[in-house]
Amino acid sequence: MNELVFFINNVVIAGSVTGSIYAIGAIGVTLIFSIMRFAHFAHADMMTFGAFMVLLLTTAFPAAGASIGVPTALVMLPLAMLLTAALAVGVDKAFYKPLRAHGVKPIVMVIGSLGVTLMLQGLIRLFAGTSGQSLYVDDRKEIFRIALPFEGVRAPIVITEPQIYLFVITLVAVVALHLFLNRSRLGKAMRAMSDNPELAQASGINTNTIVAVTWVIAGGLAAIAGTLLSLDVTFKPDLSFFLLLPIFAAAIVGGVGHPYGAIAGGFVVGFAETLAVFNWSVLLRPFRDSFPAWLELPSNLAFVGTEYKIVVPFFILVAILVWRPTGLFKGKVI
Amino acid sequence: MNQSTKTRNPDYTPQDATPERRFPLRELVLFGALLAAILAVYAVMGAAYSTRMLVEAACYAILALGLTIQWGYAGQFNAGVMGFVALGGFCAMLFSVPVNDAFWGTELPSELGRVLLYGVAATLVVVAATKLDRLGVPKKLRTLIAIVLAVVLYLVVISLLRDVTSQIQSQAGFVGGFGLPAWVGWIVGGALAGGVGYFIGHICLGLRSDYLAIATLGIAEIIKAFLKNSDWLTRGTATVSPLPWPTPGPSELGFTLARAVYLSVTAVVIAVIFFLLHRAYHAPWGRMVRAIRDNEVSSAAMGKDINKRRLEIFVLGCILMGLGGGMLGTFNSLFDPQGYLPLNHTFLVLVMVILGGPGNNLGTIFGAVAVYIIWIMSEPLALAVMHMAVFIGEGWFGWEPPRNLESRALQARVFVIGLLITLVLRFAPKGLLPEKIKTHG
C-alpha cells in the first residue's frame, strides 16, 4: 500500500499539476492558432511575464493576502492577468499587426513571435536576474499530509496548498472559457472566425475586436499558468524553451484550434511526462517474491531520467504527427 | 516573403529577357564598409583577437549558408540550428580527441558493444512484430504485441545501458576519442546532422510549416540535454579540452599565425560551398526549388515532387550546419555542451541570414561577418553602458545595484537580437542584399 501512495504522490498528483499547467498554456496557443493561424512562440515568455508581474506586486505589497487568508500571490493574480493581457494586445499592435497587414506567410509570423520571445526574455532577465525566486514572499507554503485509514500504510498523501489552488483555478478557468465560447456573442463570433475568417468578416463580425479579445484571453490564461507554475515550484526566468515544446505538443495532440482538445492534450502530455520518469520498479517491488529466480529487478526502471524529460513531449509530438497529424480531436487548421 | 505585384511590360519581347548587368554598387559599398570595420577592429583589439573573431565569423558563415538554403531557397524555418551545431561539435570532439586507454584497455568496450548489439536486435524484433499482420495476425493484436514488446525490450536495454555507462564513468572517466584528424569529425558531424535532419524533415515537411519550427526547436533541446547528461560519452558539464586542430596549433606558430592558417582552411571550405551553391542555385534544380517556394500548387501541377525536393534542401542545410558546428568546436578547442545556447547558435544565425539577405549567398556571408562583429563588440559595449548606468545611479540617486550585474547586462543582448529580428521582418524583409530574382520585362 505504501507503494500505491508513492504512486499517487508521484504520478497522479504530479501529473495533474503539470497537466493543468500545460492545458492552460495550450488553450492560449490553440486559440491564437485558430484565430491568427500561426504558432505563437512567445507564449511561454508571456507566462513568465505574468508570473514576474505577480512577483513584483507581491514584493510591493507582501501583506495583502494575509487579511483574507490566501497567499498574496493569488490576490495579485487578477491584476497580473490584466497586465499580461495588456502586454499581449500591445505586442500584437506593435509587432504582429503590421506583419499581418503585409499579408506575410504564417511562418514569418512565427519568426516574428520568436523575436518577441527574445525581447521579453531579455527584459525579464534584465530586471529579474537569472536565478529562481519564490513567489511566497511573506507567507508560508502550506503542505497537507493526508494519512490513509488503512492498516500498514505509513506514508501519507502529500499535497501542497498551491496545488489545490491550481486545480480549483484550472477548473474555474475552463468552465468560464466554455461558457464564454458557447454562450456569449463574442465567443460565438470567435468560433465563427476560427471556422472561416472571410465569411465571418462578410457577416459583419469586427475581426479586429476578435483578435484583441483573443489576445486578452490568451494573455490572461498565460498569466494564470505562469503564476501557478511558479507558485508550485519557484519563479524561474529561463524556463521558456522547456515549456514551449510540451505546450505545443499538447495543442497539436488535442487538434490545433480545438480548446477542449488542448485541455485533453495538456493532461496527456503532463501524465506521459510523469509516467515516463516514474521509477516502475517501486510498484513491482511488492511482487518480488513471485518472480522467477533468474529475473533480477534493476533498482531503476524509469523510461527516461528526469534530465531527459523533454524527450517525452517531443516523442508524443512526433508520434501524433506521424499517425494522426490532425490531432486526437480532429483540429480544424492543418 | 510577400509576393510583390509585378507590372507587366506591354511591349515585352523575348529579347528583353536577358538581364542587363548592373554595376554592383550596393555590394561594393557594403563590403567596403565591412572591410573598414574589420580593419578598425584589428587596429583597436590587436591581431590575435581579431583573427580569432574572423575565424569564428567564418564558421558562423557556414552555419548561415546552411540556414539560407533552408529559409532563403525553400522557405523552411529551422528553429533548432543549435542542435545541429552541437552535433557537429560533438563529432569533432569524438573523432579528434586522443584515444583513452583507460577505456579501450579494459573489457568495457566489448560490454558497451554487446549492449548496443542488444539494442539493434531489440529494434529488429519490434520491427518484425509490426509486420506480424502479414502472417494473418489481426491488426489490433499486432499493434498491441508490438507496443508491449517495444516497452519491455526498451526497459531491458536501457537498464543494461545504464549499468555499462555508469561503469565506464566510474572506471574510465569517459569513452575518449578516436584520435583521428579533426576533418574526419567534421565530415561525420555533417553526416550525422544530415541524418537527424532527414528524420525531422521526413516527419514534418509535408505538414504545416510551423510544425517544422516546433520540432526543430524540440530536437535542439533534446540533443543538448543528451550531450549534457551523457557523462560517459562527452564528460558532460566537465567539458573536454583541448581538441587538436588539423592545422599547426598556437604552440608551434604563435596565436596570430596559427589562427590565420585556420582561417584560410575555413575560407577554402566557404569558397567551395559558395561555388557549389552558386552552381546549384542557377541550375534547373535551383529554379525548381525556388518555384516550389514561390508557388507550391503550380509546381506540383508541373509534376515536381515537392516533398522530396524539400527534404533534400532541409538535409543539405543541416549537413552544412553540422560541418560548421564541427569547425567551430575544433577552433574553440573545447567541447562544452552547456555552451550551446539558443541565442548564440540559433537566433544569431537567423539574424545573420535575414539581415544579410535570405537566398542570396553573398548577402548571407556579409550578414554573418557583419553581425558577428557587432555581436562580439556588443559585449564590452553592454558592460560599459551598464557600468555607466550604475555610476550615474549610485552617484545621483543612491541606487544600490544588484550583484550579478554582468550576467544581467548580457541579457540586454537578448533583447537587441529579438528587436532586430522583428524590425528586419517589418522594414527590410528581403535583407540588405536581396535575392536577385530574374524578371522578364
HADDOCK unambig.tbl for C-alpha pairs under 7 A between the chains (distance, minus, plus):
assign (segid A and resid 39 and name CA) (segid B and resid 210 and name CA) 6.17 0.50 0.50
assign (segid A and resid 95 and name CA) (segid B and resid 422 and name CA) 6.90 0.50 0.50
assign (segid A and resid 99 and name CA) (segid B and resid 426 and name CA) 6.35 0.50 0.50
assign (segid A and resid 103 and name CA) (segid B and resid 2 and name CA) 6.68 0.50 0.50
assign (segid A and resid 104 and name CA) (segid B and resid 1 and name CA) 6.21 0.50 0.50
assign (segid A and resid 104 and name CA) (segid B and resid 2 and name CA) 5.49 0.50 0.50
assign (segid A and resid 105 and name CA) (segid B and resid 1 and name CA) 6.80 0.50 0.50
assign (segid A and resid 107 and name CA) (segid B and resid 209 and name CA) 6.28 0.50 0.50
assign (segid A and resid 107 and name CA) (segid B and resid 210 and name CA) 6.03 0.50 0.50
assign (segid A and resid 112 and name CA) (segid B and resid 421 and name CA) 6.80 0.50 0.50
assign (segid A and resid 112 and name CA) (segid B and resid 422 and name CA) 5.28 0.50 0.50
assign (segid A and resid 115 and name CA) (segid B and resid 418 and name CA) 3.96 0.50 0.50
assign (segid A and resid 115 and name CA) (segid B and resid 419 and name CA) 6.23 0.50 0.50
assign (segid A and resid 115 and name CA) (segid B and resid 421 and name CA) 5.27 0.50 0.50
assign (segid A and resid 115 and name CA) (segid B and resid 422 and name CA) 5.44 0.50 0.50
assign (segid A and resid 116 and name CA) (segid B and resid 418 and name CA) 5.94 0.50 0.50
assign (segid A and resid 118 and name CA) (segid B and resid 414 and name CA) 5.75 0.50 0.50
assign (segid A and resid 118 and name CA) (segid B and resid 415 and name CA) 5.77 0.50 0.50
assign (segid A and resid 118 and name CA) (segid B and resid 418 and name CA) 4.70 0.50 0.50
assign (segid A and resid 119 and name CA) (segid B and resid 414 and name CA) 6.43 0.50 0.50
assign (segid A and resid 119 and name CA) (segid B and resid 415 and name CA) 4.06 0.50 0.50
assign (segid A and resid 119 and name CA) (segid B and resid 418 and name CA) 4.83 0.50 0.50
assign (segid A and resid 119 and name CA) (segid B and resid 419 and name CA) 6.19 0.50 0.50
assign (segid A and resid 122 and name CA) (segid B and resid 411 and name CA) 5.01 0.50 0.50
assign (segid A and resid 122 and name CA) (segid B and resid 412 and name CA) 5.66 0.50 0.50
assign (segid A and resid 122 and name CA) (segid B and resid 414 and name CA) 4.86 0.50 0.50
assign (segid A and resid 122 and name CA) (segid B and resid 415 and name CA) 4.43 0.50 0.50
assign (segid A and resid 123 and name CA) (segid B and resid 415 and name CA) 6.42 0.50 0.50
assign (segid A and resid 125 and name CA) (segid B and resid 408 and name CA) 6.57 0.50 0.50
assign (segid A and resid 125 and name CA) (segid B and resid 411 and name CA) 6.29 0.50 0.50
assign (segid A and resid 126 and name CA) (segid B and resid 408 and name CA) 5.06 0.50 0.50
assign (segid A and resid 126 and name CA) (segid B and resid 409 and name CA) 6.82 0.50 0.50
assign (segid A and resid 126 and name CA) (segid B and resid 411 and name CA) 5.74 0.50 0.50
assign (segid A and resid 126 and name CA) (segid B and resid 412 and name CA) 6.60 0.50 0.50
assign (segid A and resid 129 and name CA) (segid B and resid 408 and name CA) 6.00 0.50 0.50
assign (segid A and resid 245 and name CA) (segid B and resid 214 and name CA) 6.92 0.50 0.50
assign (segid A and resid 245 and name CA) (segid B and resid 218 and name CA) 6.00 0.50 0.50
assign (segid A and resid 301 and name CA) (segid B and resid 155 and name CA) 6.82 0.50 0.50
assign (segid A and resid 301 and name CA) (segid B and resid 159 and name CA) 6.93 0.50 0.50
assign (segid A and resid 303 and name CA) (segid B and resid 155 and name CA) 6.57 0.50 0.50
assign (segid A and resid 308 and name CA) (segid B and resid 225 and name CA) 6.45 0.50 0.50
assign (segid A and resid 310 and name CA) (segid B and resid 222 and name CA) 6.58 0.50 0.50
assign (segid A and resid 311 and name CA) (segid B and resid 222 and name CA) 6.13 0.50 0.50
assign (segid A and resid 314 and name CA) (segid B and resid 218 and name CA) 6.27 0.50 0.50
assign (segid A and resid 321 and name CA) (segid B and resid 203 and name CA) 6.86 0.50 0.50
assign (segid A and resid 322 and name CA) (segid B and resid 203 and name CA) 6.30 0.50 0.50
assign (segid A and resid 334 and name CA) (segid B and resid 208 and name CA) 6.21 0.50 0.50
